[in-house]
């Protein structure tokens, strides 16, 4: 994990090199392939000093980037006096270990950065449990590497890695803690299911979307939630539910959820099932999109993939194109609208388009209610 205490000892953010490997299945529409990992690194408190990008047909089994690039990376580390190298890819335990030995610097992959951000931003007991579970499941196959990492970067003279008995004991303790956390989170999820079932007389709407798409701002605009809005990735990790009173009469319960991201670690999706229960049980999902982002389409795809992983690919969903006031080129917004004809365009920050959004939500909820009545009638008949 990213060593925040080490940052304190250094008296400065860790000097960081970003590495990206573009494979044949990579999204080639991105203007800057490293833009997102740069934002993640900044959110994690790292100081990016330079980057390295490589195109490969397939990953190198031993080091991911191949021996030639490893030498180039080692030279970059030495020239820039880098403390850490962050990969915008997921590395295997052996690949990470081999890279650290070769370049003599700490190596962190994309998943590890995201897990660290989640750990830093967790506020509630539930969020802490979920993050700990995800971190332990990530760490389990990497325990040996983490011991080596400690001896190399923290121990100094006379510190050695553990014996196999110690590693086995650590694995046993981690596995035991994982089962304990799963049990606690299962109880939380069951409680949430009961809570949702207990308010079945009020329609429920859940906000989902890419991280930093403006979900919390929209939540504040539609309710009196008073959610803290921050321009940073994964500012919201906990579900908040508030009453949304419609201007035309009636109401719904509106929930804000954790943001998604491209290649969201599967361990996080699984760990946050309790938090995402609101979305699973909602009558309608509002998929909020940052329409001002040049990566809007790829972000829509990423969120859709996570929803499918949660079994929500066919759930009633309304696409909300947010931040319309910040779109630099109106033709770009027109293309988005053309691709998503049933979408609603708004600016949550300026309060623009909210009446249109409310009308679309009311119609969708009414259609959902009518469908439910038809299903009930068929089952009773």
N, C-alpha and C positions, 0 to 999 in steps of 0.2 A: 504493500500500500504506500501511497505518498506520505512521506515522513514530515508531518507538520512541525514536530519538535526539532527536527533537523533544520527546518527553515528558520525557527526561532534561534537556534544556535548559530546559524550562518549570519543572522541579522539581515537577511534579504531573501526574496523569493528564489527558489531553486532555478538555476540557469538551465534552460530546456531546449533540446533539439527535437523537432517534430519530424517523423518519418511516415510517409504514405506509400503504399504499394498498390498500383492500379492493375487489376486483373481483368481478363476479357469480359467478365460479367459486371464490371464497374459501371456506374452511372456516368456516362460521358457528357451529360448536359451541364454539369457543374462548371461554373466559371473558375472557381478556385477549389480544387479537390480537398485542400487542407483547411478550408475556412471553418468548418464545423469543429474539427478537433482543436483548432486554434482557440475557438470560443470556449470549448470544454477546459482546455488547459488554463485559460485566463480565469474561469470560474473556480478552478481548483487551486488558484493562487500561485501558478507557475509563471515564470518569465521566459517567453519564447525568444531565443536569440537567432536561430536560423532553422531552415527546413531542408529536407531531402526527399525527393519524389522519384519513384522508380516504376517503370512499366515492365510487367512480367507475364508470361503465358501461364505460369504456375508457380506456386510458392516453393521455396527451397525447404526440404524436410528438416534440415539441421538448423538453419538460421533465418528462415523465411525470405531473406533478401539475397543470399548467395555470398560466397567468399570475397568476391571483388568489391561488392558494396559494403561488406563488413569492414574491410580495410579502409575504404573511403570514409565510413562512419567513424571509425576509430580516430582517423586524422582530424575529422570535424570536432570530435569530443575534445581532443587535445588542443587544437587551435583555439577553440572558443571557451576552454575550461568549463565544459558543461557538467552539471551535476546529475542530470537525468535525461534519458531519451524516451520519448513517448511515441508509440506506434499507433497510427489510425487504423489498426487491424487487431484482430484477436490472435494472440500467440499461444502456442502450446507451452507447457511447463519446460520441456527440454529445449525448445527454441529460445525461450527467455534466458534460461541458464547458460546456454552456449553463447548467446549474444553478450551477456554480462561478463563472462570470462574473457571474451575476445576483445571487447572495447574498453573494459575496465571502468564501467560506469553503470549506474542503476538503469534498468529497462522496465518500462511500464506500458501495458497495452491499453487499448481503448476501453475495454470493460472495467479494468482496474481504476481508470480515471473516473468513469461514471459512478462506480461504487463509492469512491472517495467523496464525490460531490454529494451523493445521497446521504452518506454518513454525516457529512458536515451540516447539511440542511435539515436533517431529521429533528423534529421538535417534540412530537408526542411519543408516548410509550409504545404505541402500535407501530409507528414509523421506525423507531429504534429496533424493535423486534424484527421487522421485515428486512431492514438493511443488514442487520447482523446475520440473519439467515442467508441472505444472498452472498454476503462476504465469506461466510464459512464454506458454503458450497463451492464458491470460486477457489477458496484457499485449499480445500481438501487435497486435490491432486498436486498441489504446489508446495506442500509443507517442507519437503526436503530442500527445495530451492530457496524457500524463505529462511530456513536455518542458515544456509550458506550465505545468503544475502546479509543476514545479521552479522555473521562472523567477519565478512569482508568489509562492510561499511560502518559498523558500530563497535566491533569488538576490539580491534587492535591486536597487540601481541598476546599470544597465549590463549586465544579463544579458538575453539575448534567446533566443528559441526557435531551434531548428536550421533550417537550410535543407533543401530537399527531398532534396539529395544525402546529407546526414547521416542523415535519416530512412530513406532507402532502404538505406543501409549498416547502420543499426541493425536494420532488418527482416531483412536478409540474415543478419546475425550471430545474431539470435534464431532464425530458421528453421534455421540450421545447428546451433545448440545443441539445439534441439528434436529434430532427427533424431538427434543424438549421444546424447541422453538416452533416446530411444525404443529405440535399439540396445542400450544398456547394460541397460535394464529388460527387454528381450526375452530377453537372456541370463540374467538373474536368474530370470525366469518359467520358462524352459526348465529351469534347474537345479532349481527347486522342483518342477516336474512330474516330473523324474527322482527326486527325493527321495521324493515321495509314492508314486510307482510302486514304489520300492524297499522300502516297508514295507506292501505290499498284504496281507500276512498278518495285520496287526492292523487291526481296524475303526477308522475315524476319525470323530470327532464335532467339529463346529465351532460355536462360539458366535457368533451374529449378533444384531443388535438396535440399537435407538435408542441414541444416545450417552447415557451416564450411566444406563443401565438396570440396571447391576449385574453386567455380564458378568465383570469382573475379580474381583469379590467371589465370584461363583459358581465361577470358576476356582480360586481359593484354597481354597474350601470342599471342592472335589472332588479336588484334587491338592495337591502340595507346591510349587506354582508360586512362591509368595512374591511375587506381582505387587503392585506398589505400587498401592494403591487411593486414588484422589483424587476428592473430590466436585466435579468440574468437567467441562465439556464437552470431549470428545475427549482425554481423558487418555491413552488407548491408541491409538497409531498403528501399532505393529508387532505382527506375529503371534507369539504364543508357543505352543509345543506341549509338553505334558507328558503323562505316563502317568496314566490314570485307572484305578485298581485297584478293581474292583467288590467290594463287601462279600460278595456271594454267589459270588465266584469269577469269573475272567476279567478282561479289561482292554480299554481302548480308548485311543486317542490323542486328547486333547482340545486344541483350538486356540482361542485368544482372538483376535478380529479387531477392526479399526477400527470404531468406532460409526458408524451412519448418522444422517441428519437429514432433515427435510422440505426438499424442493428442494435436495438435495445437488448441488453443481455437477457437470455432466457431465464436465468436465475432470478432476475429482478421481476420479470413478468409473473413468474410463479410465486415469488415471495409476496408480491403486492396484490395477490388475489383478494385478500380481505378488504383492502382499501378500494379496489376496483369493483367490489360487490355492488356499489351504488350504480355503476354503469351497467352491470350485467342485469340488474333488476329494473332499470329505468324503462318507462313507456316510450321514451324518445331520446335519441342521442343528438346533441348539437356538436357536429364536427367543426371546430373553429380552426380556420386557416389564416396564416399571415399572408394576405394577398400582396403585400409589398415585397415579399421575399422572392428573389429570382429562382429560388429552389422550391417554390410553392407546390408544383406538381409532384416532385419527388417526395416532399413532405407528406402530401396527401396519400401517396402510395405507401409510405412507411407506416403511417397511422392505420391505414386499412389493413396492413399485414399484421400489426399488433392486435387489432380488433378480431381478426380471423383467428389468431392464436388463442384469444379468449373465448372463441366460439360465438362472436358477435357479428360475423360477416353479413348476415341477413337481417340484422336488427334494424328497426325503423330509424333512419338517420337523415338529418337535414344538414347540408353543408353550408357553413357560414363563412363568407369571405370577409375577414376583418381587416382593419387598418387600410381601408380603401382611400383614406385621405393622404396616405403616405406612398401611394403607388406613383412612381415617377413617370411612367408611360401608360396612359390610359388604354392604349391598344393591348398592352399586356393583360390588363384587367378584363378587357373584352374577350380575349382568348380564353381566359379562365372561365368566364361566364358561359362561353360557347361550349366548353368541354363539360361544364357542370350546369346544365340548364335549369335544374331544380334548386339551385343555390340561392342564398340571400346575401346581398352585399351591404355591409355596415361599417361604421367606425365607432367602436365601443368607447374610445377615448373622447370623441366629440358628441356622442349620443345620436349619431346620424343613422337612419335606417332601422331604428329599434321598433318603430310601429309596424313596419313591414315584417320584421322578424317575429314580433308577437302574433301577427295575423297568421303567418305561415305555421307557427307552432300550434296555435289554436286549431287550425284546420287539420294538422297532422294528428293531434291528440284526439280530435273528434273522429277522424277516420279510424284511428286505432280502437277507440271505444266502440264504434259501430262494428268493426271486424270482430271484436271480442263478443259482442251481443250475438252476431251471426254464428260464431263458433259455439257459443253456449246453447243457442237454439237448435243447432244441428245435433249436438251431443245429447240434449234432452229429448229430441225427437226420436 
